[in-house]
Amino acid sequence: MTLCYQYASQTQLKRWARLNDSKARHAEGIFLAEGVKVVEELLASNCQTEAILVLPEKIKYWERLVDKADCNIHVYSITGSQWKKLSQDKEPEGIMAVVQIRPEPDLAYALSSSPKNILILHEINNPGNIGALMRSAHWFSFDNIILSTDSADYTNPKVVRASMGSLFHLTVVSNVNLIAALPQIKKAYRLVGSDVHKGELPHPMKEKVALLLGSESNGLPEHLLALTDERWCIAGNAQADSLSLPQAATIMMYECVKK
């Protein structure tokens, strides 16, 4: 295949450069997804790709992906200096996509339309942690992600990169008031909360599970833990400070679905 590039206009470049800002992303309805694996997962999903941006000198990394992409997706050649204004990577692989933000479903619809377990995140402000949690959730088929108010924006480039493209295979509902939502969730799911101080050991579950996690620094507040059906606590070495949030979440998801 002979690749046919287009060259981006200054208007397009300025529009894409603004996508480092959350308000701009949601106003435009698009965000950037960078890296070979991330774009590969995007193209394998049902998300809409508005454009693909490439560094010609990095063709060995991305050529096969562009070969397989829908011929209706515009491919733009970007210079090195232009790329630096858009990229998050110190060592770029030379490919990123402009992705349309999917309309978020109503929470009630998201809960009723999926037979899978769900992951609920309370005030997770670290975008890298959210991305890592999405990657584990995708692996263990926790296909719905609920983000509370005051959580990081899931279209943040660091979330997208850390998720390694898993974001594109998940249903995300954001800015959810958990005090109002958790009683509704408990009607259809067994609500399990993570507690770093006390609780049962993680274990296999026969029911559909809603796993509730708090931030790495603060954990879950007592008023949310009081609403759970079970509290889980991971036993470990008392000399260690703690597990990271993505590590703890992965252990709990694994135990939850283990046969």
N, C-alpha and C positions, 0 to 999 in steps of 0.2 A: 504494500500500500504506500502511495506517495502522500505524505502529510501536507495538508494545505492549511497554513497558518493564516490567521488574521492578526492585525496589529491594533492594539487597544488605543482608543482615543484618550485624551487628557481627561475628559469628562468621566469616562469609565474608570480610569485609574484613580481619580479622586473619590469616586463613589466606593470603590473597593477598599481604598485606604481608610475610609471612615468606619469600616466594619470592625475595627478594633474596639469601638464603643458600642455598648449594649443598646443604648437608645437608637443609635443609627441602624443597627442590625434589625431591630424590630420595626422601625419606621420603614425601612427598605424591604423588609420581608425576606432577607437573604443573609447568609453567613459564609465564611470561608472554611474549607476543609483541606488541610495540607498533608501531604505524604502519600507514598505509593500504596501502602496497606489501607490507609483511610479512604482514598479515592476508589480503590478496588472494592471495598465494602459498600461504598456509596453506589457505585454502578451496579452492584448486585442486589440493591435494595429497591424499594418502590418510591424512594425520595426523588424529587425532581432536580436535575442538574441544569443550571442556567448556562454555565460556561466552564471550560477547563483552561487553566492558565499553565504555561510550560516555560521552562528555561531550555532553549535548544541545546545548549552545551551539556545538559544532563540527560540526553535522549536515551542512553542505555538503561536508565532506571524506569522510564515511563512509556517507552515506545509501544510495548505490547498492550498496555492499558488503553492508550488512545486508539490503537488499531481496533480494539473490541468495542469501543464506545459507540453509542448511537450517532449515526452520521449527521443527525440534526443538531447535535450539541456543538456550539462554536468553540474552536480551539484558538487561543490567543498566545502569540509569542511575546514574552516579556523580557526586558533587558535585566541585567544584574542589579543595576541601581533601582529600577522600578520594583524588582522582587523584594529588596530589602525593606521597602515601605509596607509590604504586605505580609511578609513571612514571620513566623515565630521560631523557625528552626535555625540554629547556628550552622548546621551542615545540611542545607536543603537538598532534597532529592529531586527538586525541579518540577514538581507537579502539585497544583492545588485546584480545587473546584469551587465554584460559586454555587451554593445550594439554596434552594427555596425552603423557607421555614414552613413546615406543615401546620395546618390549623390544629390546635390542641382539642382533643375531645372533651366533652363534658365529663366530670369525674364519675357521675352515676353510670354513664354509658361505658366508660373505660372499665369500671368494676364489673358490669354485667356482661360485657362482650368477650371477656377472656377467661378461659378455664385455668390459666397459669397463676403461679404465685406472684406476689407484688413486693416491691421494695419501696419503703417509705423513708425519706431522708429529711431530718429536721435541722434546719439552719446550718447546712453544710456550706461554708463559705470558701473552702479551698477547691478551686476548679479542677486541679489535678486529682484530688480525691474523688470528686464526682465522676470524672472520666474513668478512673480505675474501677470504681464501683459499678459503673455501667458495663464495663468489660466482663467483670465477674457475673453480673446479673444475666447478661446475654448467654454466658457459658452454662449457667445453671437454670436457664429458662424462667427467670424472674422477668417476664416480658413487659410488665408495666412498672414505670418509675413515677413515684409521686414526690414532688419537691415542695417543701413547705415555703411559706413566705420567708423572706430574709435568707434564702439560699442563693448560691451563685447561679448566674444565667447559664443554662445548659448549651447555649450556642456560643459561649466563650471559646475562643480558639484553643485554649489549654484543655478544656473539657473534651472537645472534639478530638484533639491529638491523643490525649491519654486514654480515651475510649477505644482507640485503634479502629474506629469505624463501627463499633457495636451500637453507638447511638442511633445509627440509621435503621437498625432492626428492632428498636424498642419504641413503645408508646410512652410519651412523657406528658405528665400533667403538672404544671408548675404553679407557684404562688397559691398553694392550698393552705387554708386555715385548718390546721390539724385538730384543734379543739372541736370544731364543727364536723370535720370529716371522719374522725376515728370511730364514733358511734355508728355511722353509716357503713364504714368498712367492716366493722365487727359483725354485721348481719350476714356477711357472705364469707368472711375469712377468720381464721384463728389469728389473733393479733399477738405477735411476739415482740417484746422490747428488749433491747440490749442494755444490760446493767453491768458496769465494771466492778461493782462492789458485791452483789449477791444475786443468787438466782440458780435455776437448774442448769445442768450442763446441756449444751445443744444436742438435739437428738432428732431421729427421723420423725416425720409428721405424715399422717394419713390424710389430714384435712388440707384444704387450700390455706396457704399461710400468707399473712402480711407481715413482713419483717421490718420493724421500726428501728432506725439507727439515729443517733445524735452525732454531734460534731466530735472531732478527735480531742479537742481541748476541754469541752464542757459536758459531753455525753448528753443523756436525755434528762430533762427536768422531771421532778417527781410528779407533777400534775399530769404529765403524759404517761409516765410509767404506771400511774394508778389506773389508767384506762386499759392496760394490756391484759390479755388472758394469761400470758406467761412471761416471766422474766428469765432471760438466759445470761449466764455468766461463764466466760471461758477460764478454766483453771490454768494456772501457769506458774512460772518461777517468781516467787515473791520478791526476788532481788531485782527483777527487771521492772522498769517503770510501767510499761504497757505495750500492747500490740498497736500497730498502726490501724487506723480505721479500715482501710481496704483489706488488711490481713484478717482482722477480726470478722469482717463481713463475709469474706470468702469461706472461712471456717464454718460460720453459721449457715450459709447457704448450702455448703456441701453436706453438712450433717442433716439439714432439713430434708434434702431430697434423696439422701442415701437410703437404699433399700434394705 
